[in-house]
Amino acid sequence: QVQLVESGGGLVQPGGSLRLSCAASGSISNIDRMGWYRQAPGARLELVATITPEGTTVYSDSVKGRFTISRDDAKNTINLQMNSLKPEDTAVYYCAGLKNFGRDYWGQGTLVTVSE
């Protein structure tokens, strides 16, 4: 069982930047994909970005070119650099460890609010 803990959320003005981090209690190198999801108020959970152990990344169209996902397997962490933030990026952001077989891992979430 791997526990995931997110950090780095907060309040930021439109156009600003934030960096989210996710620390895993165990190795992430054997997890098929690590990723970030988000859920805005009243909305469904949606994919933000994922990254494989080989470094292959996938981004949602809404964040492509603004957000960058990265990983550090030596530290068992993943990060999400968010630039040019928009009010519609406001959401709870969840770190996820996604497995092709078996139970996925999820963090508790961190709130990002983009507002004047």
C-alpha angles and dihedrals in degrees: 000000000000120000120209124205122189126205139170103065123134147114119317135167121246110278092028132117138239133180119214122199132196121199119199123208091218142022117311095188092091095048111103096224135000118204155156126245130178139202122201121202109287093001137106125261109270137190117253103173143327135200131196126215087259090056099253109152135202124192133188113246091244093064102029111127093016105059129052125195120203139169139209109198092184089062096032091234138127127198138201117206108200119194133174090023119200131201088250089063088070107120146108106279119213129198114219138191107205122201127194088218127026134012122338122228123236135186126221094253137243125235120238117189121187110193143128 
